[in-house]
Amino acid sequence: MPFAPAFPVRSLAEVKRLDELPLPQVRSTYEVIRNSALAFGEKTAVTFLRTADPADPPLRWSYRELLEGVHQTANLLHMLGVGARDAVAVLLPGCYEYHLALWGGAAAGIVQPINPLLAEEKIASLMNASGAKVLIAWGEPELWAKAARLHTQVPTLRTVLRVAPWGEASHEAPFLREGFEDFHMLRQRQPADRLVSGREIQPSDIAAYFHTGGTTGSPKLARHSHGAQVFTAWACVNMQGLTSDDSGINGYPLFHVAGVLPGALTSFSAGAEQIIPTTSLFRNKQVIANYWKLVEKYKTTTVSGVPTVLAALCEVPLADADISSVRYCRTGAAALAPDLAERFEKTFGLHVHEAFGMTEMAGISTITPPGVVGPAGCVGWRMPHSQMRVVALDENGRATNRDVPQGEQGMVIFKSPNLFSGFVDAKDNESAFTPDGWLATGDLGWIDEDGRLNLSGRSKDLIIRSGHNIDPKVIEDALGAHPAVQLCAAVGAPDPYAGELPVAFATLVPGAKVTEQELLEFTSARVDEPPARPKWVAILPTMPVTTVGKIYKPELRELAAQRQTPSPTSRSS
């Protein structure tokens, strides 16, 4: 059967009631798709918006058609020699075919979604790390040229499958030389009613390799089992009360866990409808400009986006759009500034519920359910059947085995059924787990009196000033409270005497006028500890972000290093 919520979750006691329920008996992501197809048949599973114009008719696929496409894709990959331990790399934008690649790839072998905006050498490195046998790539000229070059850089790569962009007739496709094939043409020749391999997928089988590294550096390949991904969908359905009556715009990229697991697989598992807002997703400025009109047209019940997307939406007038269908608004992937949370709720009447997730936990770790109101930074309760602790750090910033008291900050660690199966490169696992097997997240937080997790930052983002640990969130909350500030971030600038000095960057609300000195004075007046007061605030035209919308602090640290000039003044401060 498809997944359905057992009861509304409004407290930790109800999470504990879910602990008493048996884990789902669904063994694989393929079974998730199959079960929903059997239950919902002609109901719409995926809606694709060709443009951001609400008047433009969309393309739609039913649950029956989705399952048939997954069967055909898995059968095609099987025909190309893909087995249960072989990787299928995917270089696609937002599109329906991505779902065929994701779930068909996992049914035949191991799917490897890759950010197409990564440098070519980094993509080649990821594919070589996985030993990718097949690449499914978008046929748009620039990306297709990149795929063609990758064919010569990845020795294990046998076949490149070209996905024709929407509107292109198959006969218009460029000449395909040996080793290059047309995805749709070959797929449509395959049986659509079954897996011809006869594969019996087990929960422990690896479903996907996701690359991680986002805001912190070089990507690593994390292994997800089918069981871990299925658990994420089941837990999200129960914690969020998701049903087949729900629908939402999924603007997260599908090479990222947020879009694939808490987003897509959760939606499919409950029989809900998900809307793909053009191939460019939330990077399409017209999608943002027309967002509330799209919510009205498709009567979406959920709104979800990273904080940078919510900040952009705050600048889009609601006008006369009717968004009364929305029952739940959720954010994650990065810290939500209190000022942004307040501004969003005041503007649209939607409380922003925060969640916490990571690649190493198949996309989700904690959730604030619908109807539960929390302050900014409160990311809700742990998943059912999981364990969460907050522990003290040692002198090197690593997790210890000593739990801190309620309300005290420490590192957040987890054990859970959706814990990943480790990194492909074993040496990357050395700092991922504690000696007794807990996932060491690197995230700092505390547990409140209701048992909810409140995040305060990343251990590696701490600014160390003469041995004084400064949480950048203290500065960011103060600076973000200024009405002219749209986005902000604090980092450490190198200093020969103090080691690091706190500094901050901000982008402004369109049309706002304020000087850097005014922002500095405003922020300093709201930061109680003198060592944590920033030395300067810089205004940027745009904030550097990753492709999923997280503020990219390594670039800000580089900018800070370039701007910071050691002087007698800084040494005496």
C-alpha positions as CSV (number, residue, x, y, z in Angstrom):
1,M,0.0,0.0,0.0
2,P,1.1,3.6,-0.4
3,F,2.2,5.4,2.7
4,A,-0.3,7.4,4.7
5,P,0.0,9.3,8.0
6,A,-1.1,7.4,11.1
7,F,-2.2,10.5,13.0
8,P,-1.2,14.2,13.3
9,V,2.1,14.8,15.1
10,R,2.0,17.8,17.4
11,S,4.4,16.7,20.2
12,L,7.3,14.5,21.1
13,A,4.9,12.1,22.7
14,E,3.3,11.5,19.3
15,V,6.7,10.9,17.7
16,K,7.2,8.3,20.4
17,R,3.8,6.8,19.4
18,L,5.2,6.5,15.9
19,D,8.2,4.7,17.4
20,E,5.8,1.9,18.4
21,L,4.6,1.4,14.8
22,P,6.4,-1.2,12.7
23,L,8.8,0.0,10.1
24,P,7.5,-0.1,6.5
25,Q,7.8,-3.5,4.8
26,V,8.5,-1.8,1.5
27,R,11.9,-3.0,0.4
28,S,12.9,-0.5,-2.3
29,T,12.2,2.7,-4.0
30,Y,11.0,0.7,-7.0
31,E,8.3,-0.8,-4.8
32,V,7.3,2.7,-3.6
33,I,6.6,3.7,-7.3
34,R,4.9,0.4,-8.1
35,N,2.6,0.5,-5.0
36,S,1.5,4.0,-5.8
37,A,0.9,3.2,-9.5
38,L,-1.3,0.3,-8.5
39,A,-3.2,2.4,-6.0
40,F,-3.5,5.7,-8.0
41,G,-3.3,4.7,-11.6
42,E,-4.4,7.7,-13.7
43,K,-3.9,10.2,-11.0
44,T,-1.3,12.8,-11.9
45,A,2.2,12.1,-10.4
46,V,4.3,14.7,-12.2
47,T,3.4,18.0,-13.8
48,F,6.1,19.8,-15.8
49,L,5.9,23.5,-16.5
50,R,7.4,24.2,-19.9
51,T,7.6,27.9,-19.0
52,A,6.9,30.0,-15.9
53,D,3.8,31.5,-17.5
54,P,0.7,30.4,-15.5
55,A,-1.3,30.5,-18.7
56,D,0.9,28.0,-20.5
57,P,-0.5,24.5,-20.5
58,P,1.7,22.0,-18.6
59,L,2.8,18.5,-19.4
60,R,1.4,15.8,-17.1
61,W,2.2,12.1,-16.4
62,S,0.1,9.7,-14.3
63,Y,1.3,7.2,-11.8
64,R,0.7,4.5,-14.3
65,E,2.8,6.3,-16.9
66,L,5.5,6.9,-14.3
67,L,5.8,3.2,-13.5
68,E,5.8,2.2,-17.1
69,G,8.6,4.7,-17.8
70,V,10.6,3.4,-14.8
71,H,10.2,-0.2,-16.1
72,Q,11.4,0.8,-19.6
73,T,14.4,2.8,-18.2
74,A,15.5,0.0,-15.9
75,N,15.1,-2.5,-18.7
76,L,17.1,-0.4,-21.1
77,L,19.9,-0.1,-18.5
78,H,19.8,-3.8,-17.9
79,M,20.1,-4.4,-21.7
80,L,23.2,-2.1,-21.6
81,G,24.8,-4.3,-19.0
82,V,24.0,-2.4,-15.9
83,G,23.9,-4.8,-12.8
84,A,23.0,-4.2,-9.2
85,R,26.5,-2.9,-8.4
86,D,27.0,-0.7,-11.5
87,A,26.6,3.1,-11.4
88,V,24.4,5.1,-13.8
89,A,25.5,8.8,-13.8
90,V,22.8,11.5,-14.5
91,L,23.5,14.9,-16.0
92,L,20.0,16.5,-16.4
93,P,18.2,19.7,-15.6
94,G,14.8,19.7,-14.0
95,C,12.6,17.4,-16.1
96,Y,10.3,14.4,-16.1
97,E,13.1,12.2,-17.5
98,Y,15.1,12.8,-14.3
99,H,12.5,10.7,-12.5
100,L,12.9,7.9,-15.0
101,A,16.6,8.0,-14.5
102,L,16.4,8.2,-10.7
103,W,14.0,5.4,-10.1
104,G,14.8,3.3,-13.2
105,G,18.5,3.7,-12.5
106,A,18.0,2.5,-8.9
107,A,15.9,-0.5,-10.1
108,A,18.6,-1.6,-12.4
109,G,21.8,-0.6,-10.6
110,I,23.0,2.4,-8.6
111,V,21.9,5.9,-9.7
112,Q,24.4,8.7,-9.4
113,P,22.8,12.2,-9.8
114,I,25.5,14.8,-10.6
115,N,25.3,18.6,-10.5
116,P,25.7,19.6,-14.1
117,L,27.1,23.0,-13.1
118,L,30.2,21.4,-11.6
119,A,33.5,21.8,-13.4
120,E,34.1,19.1,-16.0
121,E,37.1,17.7,-14.2
122,K,35.1,17.4,-10.9
123,I,32.3,15.5,-12.7
124,A,34.9,13.2,-14.3
125,S,36.4,12.6,-10.9
126,L,33.0,11.7,-9.4
127,M,32.2,9.3,-12.2
128,N,35.6,7.6,-12.0
129,A,35.1,7.2,-8.2
130,S,31.8,5.4,-8.9
131,G,33.0,3.5,-12.0
132,A,30.0,4.8,-13.9
133,K,29.0,2.4,-16.7
134,V,26.2,4.6,-18.3
135,L,25.7,8.3,-18.5
136,I,22.2,9.8,-19.1
137,A,22.7,13.4,-20.3
138,W,20.6,16.3,-21.5
139,G,20.8,17.0,-25.3
140,E,21.2,20.8,-25.0
141,P,24.4,21.7,-26.9
142,E,26.6,22.9,-24.0
143,L,25.7,20.0,-21.7
144,W,25.8,17.5,-24.4
145,A,29.3,18.6,-25.5
146,K,30.4,18.1,-21.9
147,A,28.9,14.6,-21.8
148,A,30.7,13.8,-25.1
149,R,34.0,14.8,-23.6
150,L,33.4,12.8,-20.4
151,H,33.1,9.7,-22.5
152,T,36.9,9.9,-23.1
153,Q,37.7,10.8,-19.5
154,V,35.9,7.9,-17.7
155,P,37.3,4.5,-18.7
156,T,34.4,2.5,-17.3
157,L,31.8,4.5,-19.3
158,R,30.4,2.3,-22.0
159,T,27.3,4.2,-23.2
160,V,26.0,7.8,-23.2
161,L,22.2,8.2,-23.5
162,R,21.0,11.5,-24.9
163,V,17.7,12.9,-23.6
164,A,16.2,15.2,-26.2
165,P,15.2,18.6,-24.8
166,W,11.5,19.2,-24.8
167,G,10.0,20.1,-28.2
168,E,12.9,18.5,-30.2
169,A,11.7,15.9,-32.7
170,S,13.7,12.7,-32.6
171,H,14.9,13.1,-36.2
172,E,16.4,16.5,-35.3
173,A,18.9,14.9,-32.9
174,P,22.5,15.3,-33.8
175,F,24.4,12.4,-35.2
176,L,25.1,9.8,-32.5
177,R,28.5,8.0,-32.9
178,E,29.4,4.6,-31.4
179,G,28.8,4.6,-27.7
180,F,26.1,7.3,-27.9
181,E,22.4,6.4,-28.1
182,D,19.0,8.1,-28.1
183,F,17.4,7.6,-24.6
184,H,13.8,7.8,-25.7
185,M,14.2,5.8,-28.8
186,L,15.8,2.9,-27.0
187,R,13.6,3.2,-23.9
188,Q,10.4,2.9,-25.9
189,R,11.5,-0.4,-27.3
190,Q,11.5,-1.9,-23.8
191,P,8.7,-3.8,-22.0
192,A,6.7,-1.4,-19.8
193,D,5.0,-3.9,-17.5
194,R,7.8,-5.5,-15.5
195,L,11.5,-5.6,-14.7
196,V,12.9,-8.0,-17.3
197,S,15.9,-8.7,-15.0
198,G,13.6,-10.2,-12.4
199,R,15.7,-8.5,-9.8
200,E,14.5,-8.8,-6.2
201,I,15.8,-5.6,-4.6
202,Q,16.8,-5.9,-0.9
203,P,16.6,-3.0,1.6
204,S,20.4,-3.1,2.1
205,D,21.1,-2.9,-1.6
206,I,22.7,0.5,-2.6
207,A,20.2,2.7,-4.5
208,A,22.2,5.8,-5.1
209,Y,25.5,7.7,-4.8
210,F,25.0,11.3,-3.9
211,H,27.8,13.7,-3.9
212,T,28.2,15.9,-0.9
213,G,30.4,18.9,-0.1
214,G,28.1,21.7,-0.9
215,T,29.2,24.7,1.2
216,T,32.4,23.2,2.6
217,G,34.7,22.0,-0.2
218,S,35.4,19.0,-2.5
219,P,32.4,16.6,-3.0
220,K,32.4,13.1,-1.6
221,L,30.2,10.2,-2.7
222,A,27.7,9.0,-0.1
223,R,26.0,5.6,-0.5
224,H,22.3,5.4,0.1
225,S,20.6,2.0,0.6
226,H,17.1,1.4,-0.7
227,G,15.9,0.9,2.9
228,A,17.3,4.3,4.0
229,Q,15.5,6.2,1.2
230,V,12.3,4.3,1.8
231,F,12.4,5.2,5.5
232,T,12.9,8.9,4.7
233,A,9.7,8.9,2.6
234,W,7.7,7.0,5.3
235,A,8.9,9.2,8.1
236,C,8.2,12.4,6.1
237,V,4.7,11.3,5.2
238,N,3.9,10.7,8.9
239,M,5.6,13.8,10.3
240,Q,4.1,16.1,7.7
241,G,0.7,14.5,7.4
242,L,1.1,14.2,3.6
243,T,-1.7,12.5,1.6
244,S,-2.8,12.0,-1.9
245,D,-4.7,15.2,-1.8
246,D,-1.5,17.2,-1.5
247,S,0.6,18.9,-4.2
248,G,3.7,21.1,-4.2
249,I,6.1,22.9,-6.5
250,N,9.4,21.0,-6.2
251,G,12.0,23.6,-7.3
252,Y,15.0,21.8,-5.6
253,P,17.5,20.4,-8.1
254,L,17.2,16.7,-8.5
255,F,20.9,15.9,-8.0
256,H,20.3,17.0,-4.4
257,V,18.8,14.9,-1.6
258,A,16.2,17.6,-0.7
259,G,14.6,17.5,-4.1
260,V,14.9,13.7,-4.5
261,L,13.9,12.2,-1.1
262,P,12.0,14.6,1.2
263,G,10.7,16.1,-2.0
264,A,10.0,13.6,-4.9
265,L,10.0,10.1,-3.3
266,T,7.9,11.3,-0.3
267,S,5.4,12.8,-2.8
268,F,5.3,9.6,-4.8
269,S,5.0,7.4,-1.8
270,A,1.8,9.1,-0.7
271,G,0.2,9.5,-4.2
272,A,0.6,13.3,-4.1
273,E,1.4,15.5,-7.2
274,Q,4.6,17.3,-7.7
275,I,5.2,20.2,-10.0
276,I,8.5,20.8,-11.8
277,P,8.8,24.5,-12.5
278,T,10.7,24.5,-15.8
279,T,14.1,23.0,-16.5
280,S,15.8,25.8,-14.5
281,L,13.7,25.3,-11.4
282,F,14.1,28.1,-8.8
283,R,17.1,29.5,-10.8
284,N,14.5,30.7,-13.3
285,K,13.8,34.3,-12.3
286,Q,10.4,34.1,-14.0
287,V,9.4,31.1,-11.8
288,I,10.1,33.3,-8.7
289,A,8.3,36.3,-10.3
290,N,5.2,34.2,-11.0
291,Y,5.4,31.8,-8.0
292,W,2.2,32.9,-6.2
293,K,0.2,32.8,-9.4
294,L,1.5,29.3,-10.0
295,V,0.4,28.4,-6.4
296,E,-3.0,29.7,-7.2
297,K,-3.3,28.0,-10.6
298,Y,-2.2,24.5,-9.4
299,K,-3.8,24.9,-5.9
300,T,-0.7,23.7,-4.2
301,T,-1.0,22.7,-0.6
302,T,2.7,22.9,0.3
303,V,5.3,25.6,-0.1
304,S,9.0,24.7,0.2
305,G,12.2,26.4,-0.5
306,V,15.6,27.2,1.0
307,P,15.9,30.5,2.9
308,T,17.4,32.3,-0.1
309,V,14.4,31.4,-2.2
310,L,12.0,32.5,0.6
311,A,14.0,35.8,0.7
312,A,13.5,36.3,-3.0
313,L,9.7,35.4,-2.7
314,C,9.4,38.2,-0.1
315,E,10.0,40.6,-2.9
316,V,7.2,39.2,-5.1
317,P,3.9,40.9,-4.3
318,L,1.1,38.6,-3.6
319,A,-1.2,40.9,-5.5
320,D,-4.6,39.2,-5.9
321,A,-3.3,35.6,-6.0
322,D,-5.4,33.2,-4.0
323,I,-3.0,31.0,-1.9
324,S,-5.6,29.7,0.5
325,S,-4.9,26.2,-0.7
326,V,-1.5,26.2,1.1
327,R,-1.6,24.3,4.5
328,Y,2.1,23.9,5.1
329,C,5.3,25.9,4.5
330,R,8.7,24.4,5.1
331,T,12.3,25.3,4.7
332,G,15.7,23.6,5.3
333,A,19.2,23.2,4.0
334,A,20.4,26.4,5.7
335,A,19.7,28.6,8.7
336,L,16.6,30.7,8.7
337,A,17.1,34.2,9.9
338,P,14.5,35.4,12.5
339,D,13.9,38.6,10.5
340,L,13.2,36.6,7.3
341,A,10.9,34.2,9.1
342,E,8.9,37.2,10.6
343,R,8.8,39.0,7.3
344,F,7.6,36.0,5.4
345,E,4.8,35.2,7.9
346,K,3.8,38.9,8.0
347,T,3.7,39.2,4.2
348,F,2.0,36.0,3.3
349,G,0.3,34.7,6.5
350,L,2.4,31.5,6.3
351,H,4.4,30.3,9.2
352,V,7.7,28.8,8.1
353,H,8.3,25.4,9.5
354,E,11.9,24.4,9.6
355,A,13.4,21.0,9.0
356,F,17.0,19.7,9.2
357,G,18.5,17.2,6.8
358,M,21.7,16.1,5.3
359,T,23.0,13.8,2.6
360,E,24.3,11.4,5.2
361,M,20.8,10.8,6.5
362,A,19.0,10.4,3.2
363,G,17.8,14.0,3.2
364,I,16.0,14.3,6.5
365,S,16.9,14.3,10.3
366,T,14.3,16.4,12.0
367,I,11.0,18.0,11.0
368,T,8.6,20.7,12.4
369,P,5.2,19.3,11.6
370,P,2.2,21.4,10.3
371,G,0.5,23.2,13.1
372,V,3.6,23.4,15.3
373,V,5.0,26.9,15.7
374,G,8.6,27.4,16.6
375,P,11.1,30.3,16.6
376,A,13.6,30.6,13.8
377,G,16.3,28.0,14.2
378,C,14.0,25.4,15.8
379,V,14.1,22.5,13.3
380,G,11.6,20.2,15.1
381,W,11.6,16.7,16.4
382,R,13.7,13.7,15.4
383,M,12.3,11.1,13.0
384,P,10.5,8.1,14.5
385,H,12.7,5.1,15.2
386,S,15.7,7.4,15.3
387,Q,17.9,8.6,18.2
388,M,19.3,12.1,18.6
389,R,21.8,13.4,21.1
390,V,23.7,16.7,21.7
391,V,27.2,16.1,23.0
392,A,30.1,18.2,24.2
393,L,33.0,18.9,21.8
394,D,36.6,18.1,22.6
395,E,39.5,20.5,22.2
396,N,39.7,19.7,18.5
397,G,36.1,20.4,17.9
398,R,35.1,16.7,17.6
399,A,32.1,15.0,19.2
400,T,32.7,13.4,22.6
401,N,30.5,10.8,24.3
402,R,29.3,13.3,27.0
403,D,25.7,14.5,26.6
404,V,25.2,18.2,27.5
405,P,22.3,19.3,29.6
406,Q,19.0,20.4,28.0
407,G,19.4,23.9,26.6
408,E,23.2,23.7,26.4
409,Q,24.9,23.9,23.0
410,G,26.9,20.9,21.6
411,M,27.3,18.8,18.5
412,V,24.3,17.0,17.2
413,I,24.7,13.3,16.6
414,F,22.2,10.6,15.3
415,K,21.5,7.0,14.8
416,S,18.6,6.3,12.4
417,P,17.2,3.8,9.9
418,N,18.0,6.3,7.1
419,L,21.6,6.7,8.1
420,F,23.8,6.4,5.0
421,S,26.0,3.4,4.2
422,G,29.2,5.3,4.4
423,F,31.2,7.1,1.7
424,V,32.6,5.3,-1.3
425,D,36.1,6.3,-0.3
426,A,36.7,4.6,3.0
427,K,39.0,7.3,4.3
428,D,36.1,9.8,4.1
429,N,34.4,7.8,6.8
430,E,37.1,8.6,9.5
431,S,35.5,11.8,10.7
432,A,31.8,10.9,9.8
433,F,31.1,8.6,12.8
434,T,31.9,8.5,16.5
435,P,33.8,5.4,17.7
436,D,30.5,3.9,18.8
437,G,28.7,4.4,15.5
438,W,26.8,7.7,15.8
439,L,26.8,10.1,12.9
440,A,28.8,13.2,13.8
441,T,27.0,15.9,11.9
442,G,29.3,18.8,12.6
443,D,26.2,20.8,13.4
444,L,25.9,22.7,16.6
445,G,22.6,22.9,18.5
446,W,20.6,22.4,21.6
447,I,17.4,20.7,22.7
448,D,14.6,22.8,24.1
449,E,12.1,21.8,26.8
450,D,9.7,20.4,24.2
451,G,12.4,18.0,22.9
452,R,12.9,19.9,19.7
453,L,16.3,20.5,18.1
454,N,17.4,24.1,17.7
455,L,20.4,24.7,15.4
456,S,23.0,27.4,16.1
457,G,25.6,26.7,13.4
458,R,28.3,24.5,12.1
459,S,31.4,23.6,14.2
460,K,33.6,24.3,11.2
461,D,31.9,27.7,10.8
462,L,32.9,28.9,14.3
463,I,35.0,32.0,14.3
464,I,38.0,31.5,16.6
465,R,39.3,34.8,17.9
466,S,42.2,34.5,20.3
467,G,40.7,31.2,21.6
468,H,37.2,32.7,21.9
469,N,34.6,30.7,20.0
470,I,32.2,33.0,18.2
471,D,29.0,31.6,16.7
472,P,28.4,33.4,13.4
473,K,24.7,33.1,13.9
474,V,24.8,35.7,16.7
475,I,26.1,38.2,14.2
476,E,23.9,37.1,11.4
477,D,20.7,37.4,13.5
478,A,21.7,40.9,14.6
479,L,22.6,42.1,11.1
480,G,19.6,40.3,9.5
481,A,17.2,42.4,11.8
482,H,18.0,45.5,9.8
483,P,15.1,46.3,7.5
484,A,17.4,47.0,4.5
485,V,19.1,43.6,4.7
486,Q,17.9,40.8,2.5
487,L,20.6,38.1,3.1
488,C,23.7,38.1,5.4
489,A,26.5,35.9,6.6
490,A,29.4,36.2,9.0
491,V,32.8,34.6,8.6
492,G,36.2,34.8,10.1
493,A,38.8,37.0,8.4
494,P,42.5,35.9,9.0
495,D,44.4,38.0,11.5
496,P,48.1,37.4,12.5
497,Y,47.4,38.3,16.1
498,A,43.9,37.0,16.9
499,G,43.8,34.2,14.4
500,E,40.4,35.3,13.1
501,L,38.3,38.4,13.4
502,P,34.5,38.3,12.8
503,V,33.3,40.1,9.7
504,A,30.0,40.1,7.9
505,F,28.6,40.4,4.4
506,A,25.1,41.5,3.4
507,T,22.9,42.0,0.3
508,L,20.1,44.6,0.4
509,V,16.4,44.6,-0.2
510,P,15.8,46.0,-3.7
511,G,15.6,49.8,-3.5
512,A,17.0,50.0,0.1
513,K,19.8,52.5,0.9
514,V,22.1,52.1,3.8
515,T,25.9,52.5,4.3
516,E,28.3,49.8,5.5
517,Q,29.1,51.9,8.6
518,E,25.4,52.2,9.5
519,L,25.0,48.4,9.2
520,L,28.1,47.9,11.4
521,E,26.9,50.2,14.1
522,F,23.4,48.6,14.0
523,T,24.9,45.1,14.3
524,S,27.4,45.9,17.0
525,A,24.7,47.4,19.1
526,R,22.8,44.1,19.1
527,V,25.7,41.8,19.7
528,D,26.3,41.6,23.5
529,E,29.8,40.1,23.6
530,P,32.4,42.6,22.5
531,P,34.7,39.9,20.9
532,A,31.8,38.8,18.7
533,R,31.1,42.3,17.3
534,P,32.1,42.4,13.6
535,K,35.1,44.4,12.6
536,W,33.4,45.5,9.4
537,V,30.3,44.8,7.3
538,A,30.6,44.7,3.5
539,I,27.6,45.2,1.1
540,L,27.6,42.8,-1.9
541,P,25.5,43.1,-5.0
542,T,24.7,39.4,-4.8
543,M,25.4,36.7,-2.2
544,P,27.5,33.7,-3.4
545,V,25.3,30.6,-3.1
546,T,25.5,27.0,-4.1
547,T,23.3,25.5,-6.8
548,V,20.8,24.5,-4.1
549,G,20.7,28.0,-2.6
550,K,22.9,27.7,0.4
551,I,25.2,30.7,1.1
552,Y,28.7,29.6,0.0
553,K,30.9,30.6,2.9
554,P,34.3,29.5,1.4
555,E,33.9,32.3,-1.2
556,L,33.1,34.8,1.5
557,R,36.2,33.7,3.5
558,E,38.2,34.4,0.4
559,L,36.7,37.9,0.0
560,A,37.3,38.5,3.7
561,A,40.9,37.5,3.4
562,Q,41.4,39.9,0.4
563,R,39.8,42.8,2.2
564,Q,41.3,42.3,5.7
565,T,44.6,44.1,6.0
566,P,46.4,43.5,9.3
567,S,47.2,46.8,11.0
568,P,48.3,48.0,14.5
569,T,44.6,48.7,15.1
570,S,43.5,45.2,14.5
571,R,46.3,43.8,16.6
572,S,45.3,45.9,19.6
573,S,41.6,45.1,19.3
